[in-house]
Amino acid sequence: MANQPNRKRIVIVISHLVGGIRTYLLYNIPTLIKYNYRFTFIAPSSEDFDKFKKDTQAWEGTEYVDASPHNRSNGLRKVVRDYLKTNNVFLVHSQGLGSAVQVVIANFGLTTPHLSTSHGLIVDRDFPGIKGYLKLKLASMILSRVDKIITVSDDARKNHASRLRWIEKSPAKCETIFNGIDTKKFVNREPEKTKNHLKIQEGLNADTFLIGYFGRFMPEKGFLILVDALETLRKTNRGEHIQLFAYGAGDYIREYKSEAAKRKLVCNQIVFKDLISDIALALPKFDLIVVPSLWEACPLLPMEAMCAGIPVLGTNAPGLREVLSDTPSRIVSANNSDSLATGIGNALDNPWIQEAQNFTEIANSRFSVNHSVESLNRIYSNFQK
């Protein structure tokens, strides 16, 4: 590998290139490259990785290494170890705790500095029973060998400290750096014009109230609770003019489509759409963005919506509540369809469009990716091989 002088090579290891990690990289890496870092991405071969390569091929000095999609863990470890042994690497930055475990094992005896960003919470359902308890204990021991773990919210840090007990003894090894976004993408849009275009395109009445849901179809994202809330509204003779557009993918998409189709009162008010590459173009189409999550680490969607001046209704779930705090966004109880129905009803009766639009300047300052990039650069600079 021909590294250019004074340009430090950082290896990004990703075991699962899911939407949140992908977006995190797309927001942070371009600015970090301007700090004279160069990046190599190592991930299992997949359509998602191929798309990521295509979307980032213009990034200066970027390299990509495919690991075998089969026997994912062993294949990833081998590729990472071989790369670290044969290239001049300044730092490994793993994405997700699963990736961090693989890097620790691959890096054994090589001593390449290792930073990891955790993009989620450590939840009990992933470690059931005595086997789960022992698995978490082993993972905690392995993760204690990471030089520093970054959590993306204070809620996430508290969650990690409660399950990785070594963090309490070595607090400097875990730091919170809040997520950020490229706020420039979300300014100067024309929401009313965009809304009308969507209504015409979908054959909807002019008075239709447009709700947007964006995210993976997984239990913790709360999509079925949103469906329940819409059904609750209809049972009280309200919400007949609502149209929900659900943009997403995930393990439960078939089940959720099937369940939505069974809800006779609201099935015609729910439209499923594929994930889109440019959310900035989609957000202005909606009167309300709903984030019904049960838990989050530090979600980007409400940041993006607030920067675009679109009203947000979210829950008091960990991680999400930190993003929504001290903003015009409305907050309801997590995992509570009645509370969510009340919140949607309030949005119908008393929409906070002007408040949301007036908040955009503050949102663009508060949620700028520049804050996280500066913190990452500081941490990168502190590492010496």
LODRENNU-7077 format. One line per 8 residues: number of its first residue (from 1); their letters; for each residue z, y, x negated of C-alpha. Coordinates in steps of 0.2 Angstrom, whole numbers, plus 5000, padded with zeros to 4 digits. Layout:
REM residues N
NUM = A = Z Y X; ...
END
This chain:
REM residues 385
1 = MANQPNRK = 5000 5000 5000; 4995 5017 4993; 5009 5029 4997; 5005 5047 4993; 5017 5056 4982; 5034 5062 4989; 5030 5054 5006; 5043 5042 5011
9 = RIVIVISH = 5038 5026 5020; 5048 5022 5035; 5046 5005 5044; 5048 5005 5063; 5052 4988 5070; 5050 4984 5088; 5053 4967 5096; 5049 4973 5114
17 = LVGGIRTY = 5037 4988 5115; 5043 4993 5133; 5040 5010 5141; 5056 5019 5136; 5054 5015 5117; 5035 5018 5117; 5038 5036 5125; 5052 5039 5112
25 = LLYNIPTL = 5041 5035 5098; 5026 5046 5105; 5038 5061 5107; 5047 5059 5090; 5036 5052 5077; 5022 5066 5077; 5034 5079 5072; 5043 5068 5060
33 = IKYNYRFT = 5026 5066 5051; 5026 5084 5048; 5042 5082 5038; 5032 5072 5026; 5037 5054 5032; 5024 5041 5034; 5027 5026 5046; 5023 5008 5047
41 = FIAPSSED = 5025 5000 5064; 5029 4981 5065; 5029 4973 5082; 5023 4956 5090; 5005 4956 5094; 5002 4961 5112; 4991 4971 5123; 5005 4984 5123
49 = FDKFKKDT = 5005 4985 5104; 4986 4986 5104; 4987 5001 5116; 5000 5009 5106; 4989 5008 5090; 4974 5016 5100; 4985 5030 5106; 4993 5034 5089
57 = QAWEGTEY = 4978 5030 5077; 4976 5049 5073; 4994 5050 5066; 4992 5053 5047; 4996 5039 5035; 5001 5027 5049; 5000 5008 5047; 5002 4994 5059
65 = VDASPHNR = 5007 4976 5056; 5006 4962 5069; 5019 4948 5070; 5016 4932 5079; 5018 4933 5098; 5024 4916 5098; 5041 4911 5092; 5044 4930 5093
73 = SNGLRKVV = 5061 4931 5084; 5057 4920 5069; 5039 4927 5067; 5045 4945 5067; 5059 4942 5055; 5046 4934 5043; 5034 4948 5044; 5047 4961 5041
81 = RDYLKTNN = 5055 4952 5026; 5038 4950 5018; 5034 4968 5021; 5050 4974 5014; 5048 4963 4998; 5031 4969 4994; 5031 4987 4998; 5040 5003 4993
89 = VFLVHSQG = 5050 5006 5009; 5062 5021 5010; 5070 5016 5027; 5069 5003 5041; 5072 5011 5058; 5073 4997 5071; 5071 5001 5090; 5083 4992 5101
97 = LGSAVQVV = 5098 4982 5096; 5088 4966 5098; 5076 4972 5084; 5091 4978 5074; 5098 4960 5074; 5081 4953 5067; 5080 4967 5054; 5098 4963 5048
105 = IANFGLTT = 5093 4945 5045; 5076 4949 5038; 5084 4962 5026; 5097 4950 5019; 5098 4952 5000; 5085 4966 5000; 5097 4980 5004; 5084 4992 5012
113 = PHLSTSHG = 5093 5005 5021; 5093 5001 5040; 5095 5014 5054; 5094 5008 5072; 5091 5017 5089; 5098 5009 5104; 5089 5013 5120; 5100 5004 5132
121 = LIVDRDFP = 5117 4999 5137; 5126 4982 5133; 5128 4975 5150; 5139 4960 5155; 5125 4951 5164; 5116 4948 5147; 5130 4939 5140; 5137 4927 5154
129 = GIKGYLKL = 5150 4914 5152; 5158 4907 5136; 5141 4906 5128; 5137 4924 5132; 5154 4929 5125; 5151 4920 5108; 5133 4927 5108; 5140 4944 5109
137 = KLASMILS = 5153 4941 5096; 5139 4935 5084; 5128 4949 5088; 5142 4962 5085; 5145 4954 5068; 5127 4955 5063; 5125 4973 5070; 5140 4979 5059
145 = RVDKIITV = 5128 4977 5044; 5117 4991 5051; 5120 5007 5041; 5120 5018 5056; 5117 5015 5075; 5110 5029 5086; 5115 5030 5104; 5105 5042 5115
153 = SDDARKNH = 5120 5048 5126; 5138 5049 5126; 5139 5036 5140; 5129 5024 5129; 5141 5027 5114; 5156 5023 5124; 5148 5008 5131; 5143 5002 5113
161 = ASRLRWIE = 5161 5005 5107; 5169 4995 5121; 5158 4980 5116; 5155 4982 5097; 5173 4984 5092; 5169 4988 5074; 5163 5005 5080; 5181 5011 5083
169 = KSPAKCET = 5185 5007 5065; 5169 5014 5058; 5165 5029 5070; 5153 5037 5057; 5142 5022 5059; 5137 5026 5077; 5130 5044 5081; 5124 5051 5097
177 = IFNGIDTK = 5107 5059 5097; 5101 5064 5114; 5083 5060 5119; 5071 5074 5120; 5053 5077 5126; 5038 5087 5122; 5041 5101 5134; 5025 5110 5131
185 = KFVNREPE = 5016 5096 5141; 5025 5101 5157; 5023 5120 5159; 5009 5130 5168; 5005 5117 5181; 5000 5121 5199; 5011 5109 5210; 5005 5116 5227
193 = KTKNHLKI = 4987 5113 5222; 4990 5096 5215; 5000 5091 5230; 4986 5095 5242; 4974 5086 5232; 4984 5070 5232; 4986 5072 5251; 4968 5074 5254
201 = QEGLNADT = 4964 5059 5242; 4976 5048 5251; 4971 5053 5268; 4989 5061 5272; 4994 5074 5284; 4997 5092 5277; 5016 5091 5282; 5019 5074 5272
209 = FLIGYFGR = 5034 5075 5261; 5029 5066 5244; 5042 5057 5234; 5038 5050 5217; 5047 5035 5209; 5042 5031 5191; 5049 5017 5180; 5050 4998 5178
217 = FMPEKGFL = 5053 4987 5193; 5070 4980 5187; 5086 4978 5197; 5095 4992 5186; 5082 5004 5191; 5087 5004 5209; 5070 5003 5218; 5076 4992 5232
225 = ILVDALET = 5090 5004 5235; 5077 5017 5237; 5068 5006 5250; 5084 5003 5259; 5088 5022 5260; 5070 5026 5267; 5074 5012 5280; 5091 5020 5284
233 = LRKTNRGE = 5082 5037 5287; 5069 5029 5299; 5083 5020 5309; 5091 5037 5312; 5074 5043 5318; 5071 5053 5302; 5059 5052 5287; 5043 5048 5297
241 = HIQLFAYG = 5033 5060 5287; 5039 5054 5270; 5027 5045 5258; 5034 5036 5243; 5022 5033 5228; 5030 5020 5216; 5022 5021 5199; 5028 5006 5188
249 = AGDYIREY = 5027 4989 5181; 5040 4975 5177; 5046 4958 5180; 5050 4960 5198; 5035 4969 5204; 5029 4955 5214; 5045 4952 5223; 5047 4971 5226
257 = KSEAAKRK = 5030 4972 5234; 5034 4957 5245; 5051 4964 5250; 5043 4981 5254; 5030 4973 5265; 5043 4965 5275; 5051 4982 5280; 5041 4985 5296
265 = LVCNQIVF = 5049 5003 5298; 5043 5009 5280; 5030 4997 5273; 5016 5009 5277; 5026 5023 5269; 5026 5015 5252; 5012 5015 5240; 5012 5005 5223
273 = KDLISDIA = 5003 5012 5209; 5001 5007 5191; 5010 5016 5177; 5000 5031 5171; 4998 5037 5153; 5001 5056 5156; 5015 5058 5168; 5013 5077 5166
281 = LALPKFDL = 4998 5076 5177; 5007 5066 5190; 5024 5075 5192; 5017 5091 5201; 5010 5080 5215; 5027 5078 5222; 5040 5087 5232; 5054 5076 5225
289 = IVVPSLWE = 5057 5064 5211; 5070 5051 5215; 5079 5042 5201; 5090 5028 5210; 5096 5020 5194; 5112 5009 5193; 5113 5013 5174; 5103 5021 5161
297 = ACPLLPME = 5105 5025 5142; 5097 5043 5143; 5082 5044 5154; 5067 5054 5150; 5059 5055 5168; 5072 5068 5175; 5070 5079 5160; 5051 5079 5162
305 = AMCAGIPV = 5052 5083 5180; 5065 5097 5177; 5053 5105 5164; 5039 5104 5177; 5050 5113 5190; 5050 5098 5202; 5066 5094 5212; 5075 5079 5206
313 = LGTNAPGL = 5087 5068 5216; 5097 5055 5205; 5113 5045 5205; 5129 5047 5195; 5125 5032 5185; 5130 5031 5167; 5117 5040 5156; 5108 5048 5170
321 = REVLSDTP = 5123 5059 5176; 5123 5067 5158; 5105 5072 5160; 5107 5079 5178; 5124 5088 5174; 5123 5107 5175; 5106 5107 5183; 5099 5111 5200
329 = SRIVSANN = 5096 5092 5202; 5106 5084 5216; 5117 5069 5212; 5122 5054 5224; 5132 5038 5222; 5124 5025 5212; 5120 5008 5221; 5123 5016 5238
337 = SDSLATGI = 5108 5017 5249; 5118 5027 5262; 5122 5040 5250; 5104 5040 5243; 5098 5042 5261; 5109 5057 5264; 5102 5065 5248; 5084 5062 5253
345 = GNALDNPW = 5088 5069 5271; 5096 5085 5262; 5080 5087 5252; 5070 5086 5268; 5081 5099 5277; 5085 5111 5262; 5073 5108 5248; 5078 5116 5231
353 = IQEAQNFT = 5060 5120 5225; 5064 5138 5220; 5080 5132 5211; 5070 5119 5201; 5056 5131 5197; 5069 5144 5191; 5077 5131 5180; 5061 5127 5169
361 = EIANSRFS = 5065 5139 5155; 5082 5132 5152; 5076 5114 5154; 5062 5117 5142; 5075 5123 5129; 5088 5110 5133; 5077 5095 5133; 5065 5099 5118
369 = VNHSVESL = 5062 5085 5107; 5064 5097 5092; 5083 5094 5094; 5082 5075 5092; 5069 5077 5078; 5080 5088 5068; 5094 5076 5069; 5084 5061 5064
377 = NRIYSNFQ = 5077 5071 5049; 5095 5075 5044; 5100 5057 5045; 5084 5051 5036; 5087 5063 5022; 5105 5056 5020; 5098 5039 5016; 5094 5034 4998
385 = K = 5087 5018 4993
END
